[in-house]
Amino acid sequence: MSACDCTPSVSDLKPYEEAVELLLSHVKPIQDTETLTLHDALGRVLATPVTSSINVPGWDNSAMDGYAVRVADIPAEGTTLKVSQRIPAGVAPTALEPGTAARIFTGAPVPEGADAVVMQELTCQQDDEVIINTLPQPGAHIRRRGEDIRQDEDIIRPGIRLLPQHLGLAASVGVGSLEVYRRPRVAVLASGDELQMPGEPLKPGMIYNSNIFTVAGMLRALGCQVIDLGQVEDTLEATKKALTEAARQSDLVIASGGVSVGEEDHVKPAVEALGELNMWKVAIRPGKPVAFGHIANTPFIGTPGNPVSLFVTFLLFARPFIRKLAGLEEVLPRTIEATAGFDWNKPDKRREFHRARLEKSEDGSDVVRVYPSRSSAVLSSTTWANGLVILPENQTIKTGDKVQFMPFSELLS
């Protein structure tokens, strides 16, 4: 290495797993909670378990439209029974008279004395009698009391993001409101005098600021409250002032750009002046100059300014940090094993997370295809792709090899 060659070797970079572990070790999950109605709780993180005060079902009920009977009253196929009552859902029945059947509908309470329900397709009703054309088994087509949920059972555990089915489950046991963690407050800012907000004619030498919209969109997809501090002038003092204000208002500060070593890259020295930098540069591609530290006591994540590098490093590092901050139990993304539909003959010394598309092959198997360019400036590649394929360091890949794929549907939730 020449005296002026300041490019770090791979051994100077933090491995991906160690970098994620470092970030997660610094997370202090939010403890503040609020109580929301079921209508408002969708997508929030549950803070306390939901416990049922009732059995579900609350009584033995019919799983079919048909006839409630005593098995002992049906010695043979073709037995005829008098229909002694009609039981629609929502009606409390009387006890079943011996030697009779009760017309019953799905969800209706099974009368005392009945021990089976015969499907109406296996019967024939004539006036006030019914012919039973099968020999029922005890318990047939009866949903037992408490079969779904038992009284005093915890039915939804804390640390999960509430989905529509969770809200329905809570409602099914009479719970009308849920205690959830408050949303993480994340301050975002972008550095670069060359940036211009969209909506106006582009000035010479300028580029539109796409990063702020990419980051803010991903934060909202993760359920965060976004504090947009806009663009920061490319000076050390302006950067320090903006970061100080960002840290004051938020649980986490995310800055795009300014974390490399150029003369106009002021974010890194500003963080070091205001607090500490715990990590800088990771052995991945794209996104090597990702930074993590603290501004006073507020955690800070700095992403590269190139749009693809920003997108990838956010998903790999900011996402698990935010999920743990929000109180979620599962923070790391899951991968899918699939078949490579490409050759990768020039592997990097760093682990690569390349834009890729998971598709179905002619035989129905999952095949991964990769975007043809490695450039971290091609933002359109992130809309072409539906995930990231993991390309291990120093490893060639041939068509037909097994690869690990991280779908955006997983990464953006």
N, C-alpha and C positions, 0 to 999 in steps of 0.2 A: 504494500500500500504506500503510495507517495505521500509526501508531507502535507499536500493540500487535499488529499482524498478523505473527506469526512463522512463518506457513506458507511453506515454501520453494517457489520456483518450480521448474518442471521443469529449467531450466538449472542449478539448484543440485544436482540429483540425478545420480548416476553412471549412465551408460547400462548396459544389461544386459550387453552383450558386454565392456565395459571392466571391469565388476565381476567377471565370471567370470575374465577374464584376470588381474586383480589377485590373486584368491584362488589361482589355479593357480600364479602366479609365486612364491608363498610356500610351496608344498608341498615338503617334504623327504621323499621316499619312504622307507618302512621298508626297512632293509637286513638286519635280523635274519631268519634262516631256520631252518627245522626240517625234518627228514626224516620223512615219513609213509608208511605203507603205502597201497596203492591203496584199500583199504577206507575209510581215513580221509581221503583227499585230495580227495574231492568238494567242489567249491565254493571250494577254496583257489586262491591265485594262484601259478602256477609261477614259480620263481626261476631255474632253470637249464634249458637245453634238454634234451629227451629225445632221445638218439641211439641208433639201432638198431645192434646188434652182429651182426645176421643179415639175410639176404635174406628177404623175404616175397612170394610163397611161397618156401620153401627149395629147391624143385625144380619142374620142369614138372609140372603136375597137370591132371587132367581137370575141365572145367567142367560135365560132363554124366554121367549114367549112359548107358553105351553100350559101344562097342568101339574099342580102340586099334588102329590099322592103319598099314601103309605105303601111301601113296597109289599108289606104283608097282605094288603088288600088286592094284590094282582097275582093270583096263582098261575095264570097262563096268559099267553098272547090272546087278544080278542076279548079280554075282560071288559065288561061294561060297568061304569060307575056313574052315579048321579053327580051332577055339578052343583055343589052346595053354596058356592060363593064366587064372586069375581073380584080379583085383587089387582088393580092398576098400581103403578108406581106412585108413591106418596100417600097411600091409604093403609091404615093399620088393620090387619085382618083379625078375624076371630079364629079360635082354635078349629082345626080341621075335624069335621064329624067323621067318625069311623065309617068305612065303606063308601066314602065319597071322594071326589076330586075337586080342587079349586082351580078355576081359570085364573092364570097368573101371567104377568107381563114382565119383561126384562127390567131388573132393578127393583121390583116390588118385594116387600118382606115375605119370607116363606112362613106360612101359618104354623103355629105350634101343632105338633103331631105329624106333620109331613116330613118325610125323610128323602124325597127325591122329586125332581121335576122332569116330566116327559115332554120332549119337544113336540110342538103342535103338528109338525110334519108326520109324526109317528102315531097320530091319533085321528079319530073321526068323530065329530060332535053331531049329535042328532037331538034337536030340541034341548031338553035339560039334562041330557046324558052324553057321556063321551066314551068311545071305544078305545081302549089302550092296545095298540098293535105291537107292543114290544114288552119285554121283561126288564124293567128298570133296575139299576144297581143302586144300593144305598148311597146317598150323597150326590147322585148324578145331577149335574147342572145347578148346583147350589154353591154360591159364593159365601164362605163362612165369615162370621163376625170376626173382625180384626185380621182377616186374611191378608190385606194389603198393608195396613199400619196398625200397630198396637198402641194403646193408650200409654203415655209417658215415654214413648220412643222418640229419640232424636232422628228427624227425617232429613234435615239438611245441615251439613256440617259447616262451620265457619271456614273462611279462607278460599271460598270458591266465588267465581263471578256468576251472578244470578242470570240464568237463562229463562226463557218463557216457561219452560216446564217446571222450573223451581217455583215460579210464582203460582202456577196452577196447583202444585203440590201443597204449598203453604195455604192457599185458599181452600183446598179440600179438607183441611182440618180446622178451618175457621180462623186462621191467622190473617189479620188484615193489614199489619204493618211489620216492617223488619228493621233491625238495627244493622247498619252498614258503616263501613269506614268512609270517612270523607275522601273526596277525590284528591289525588296528588296534585299539588300546584307546581307546574314546571315553567320556568322562565326560559324563553328562547331568544337568541339574538344572532345576527350574522355580521361578520366583518368583511370589509372590502369596499374601497371607494369606487370600484368599477361597477357596483351593483345598482340597478335601477328597478323600481317597482313596476310591475306590469300595468297596462292600461294606458300608457303614453307612448308616443313615438320614441324609438330607441336613439339615444344620443351617440355620437361617434366615440368609439373606445369603450362603450358601456355594454353590459350584459344584463338581462333580466334576472331578478332575484327569484329563482325557483326553489332554492333550499328552504327558505322560511316556510313556504307552503307545504313542501314535502314533510318537513319535521312536524309542523303544527298538525298536519293531517294524521300522521302516524301517532302522535300523542293523543289526539282525540279518539282515534280508533282504540287506544289502550285505556280510554276512560279518564284521561287527565284534564285538569283545568289548565288551559294554556295562557300564559302571560307573555304576550308578544311585545318585546322591547325594540323591535325593528333593527335597523342597520346602525353599525357603529363606525365612526370615523376611524381611519387607519392611523391612529396615534396611540402611544402607550397610555397617556393620561386619559384620553377618551375611553379607551378600553377598560382601564381600571375603574373609572367612574361608572360605566355601564354594568360591569360585573358586580360591583358593590351594590348597586341598586337592584340587580337581578337576585342576588343572594338574600337581600333583605326581604323580598316578597315571596320567596318560593321554598319548596322542599328540595328542588333540584334545578341546577342551571345547565342548559345545553347551548353550546356555541358552535356554529359551523364556520370553518376556516380559521386561519390565524394560529394554528398549532404546529406549523412546520418551522423551518429555520431561516426563512427569508427575512430580508430587512424590513418588510412590511407586515410580518407576522408577529402581532403584539399580544395575542391571547395567552400564549404560554408564559412569557415573562410577567404578564399582568397577574396571572393566577399565582405564580411563585412569589410575587411581591405582596399579594393580599392574603395568602394562606400557604398551601403546600401542594406540590404535584406528586401524587403517589405512583403514577404510571405514565409512561410516554413511549410510544412505539411498540407495536405488537407484530409478531411474525405471521401476518396474514396478507392476503391480496384479494381485493383492493382494501385500502384503509389502514396502511401501516402507521401513519402518524395520528393514532387515536390517543387521547389523553384522558386521565382521570385524576382528580384531586379535590381539594376543598378550598372554598373562599370563606374564611372564618370557619363556621361550623356547617356550612351548606355544601353538599357534594356538587361536584362539577364534572361534566363530561364534555370533552372537546372533540368534534369530528372533523375530518378533512373537508376542504371546501369543494372538491370535485363532487358533482351530484351523485354519482353512483357510489363513490367511497362513503359519502355521507349516508346514503340509503342503507348500504350493507352494514356499516359499523353501528348505526342506530339499531338495526334488527339484532345484531349479534351481542351488543353490549348494553345499550340503553334499555332495550325491551326487558331483559331479565332483571335489571336493576329496578325498573319502574314496577314490574309485577311484584317483586318482593316488597318494595316500598309501599305498594297499595294494599298489602296484606294477603296476597294470594299464596297458596301452598305450593303450587306447581309453577316454577318460574322458567325453567329451561325448555327450549323447543324440542319437539319430537321429530324424528326423521323417518322417512319412508325408504325402504330398500327397493331399488328398481334396476332395470337393465340399461347400460350405457348404449345410446344410439349414436355414438361418436367415438373418434380416436383422439387421444390426448397425448401427443408425442413430445411436447416440450414442457414438462412440469416445472413449476417454480420451486425455489428453495423454501418458500413460505407456503403455508396451507392456503388454498384458494377457495373462495366462495363465489362461484361463477353463476351468472344469470342463466337460467335454464328453463325448459318447458317440459312438463310431464305430460306425455301423450299415450294413447292406446295404440299398440301395434295391430297388425292385421290378425294376429292370433289372440288378441285380447289382453296381452301382457302389458305392464307399465314400462314405457321406454322414455329415457331422458335425452333430450336434444339440447345443445348449448348454443348460446348466441355467438356468432362468428368473431366478434371483436372483444378484446380484453380491455379496451379503453374505458377508463373511469369517468369519462366526460360524456358518454353516450347515454343520456337519461332515457331515451326512447326504448332502450333495451329492457328497462324495468317494467314497461308496460307490455312488451313482447313476451316476457317471461312470466311464469306463474310460480316461480320459486327459485331457490339456489341449490346448486349441486356442490357437494363437498369434494374437492380434489386434493387428496393428501399430498403433502410435500414430497418432492423427489420421486414421484410415482407416475409412470405412464399408465394410460388406460386404453384398452382396445374395445371396439364394438362387441357387446355381449358380456362384458365384465359387469359385476354388481357394483353399484354406487349408492351413496346415501343422498337423499333429496329432502330439502326443507321447503315445504309448500308455503306460499305467502298466506294462504288461508289460516295456517298455524301461526306464522310470524306476526301477522297484523291483528292479533287478538290477545 
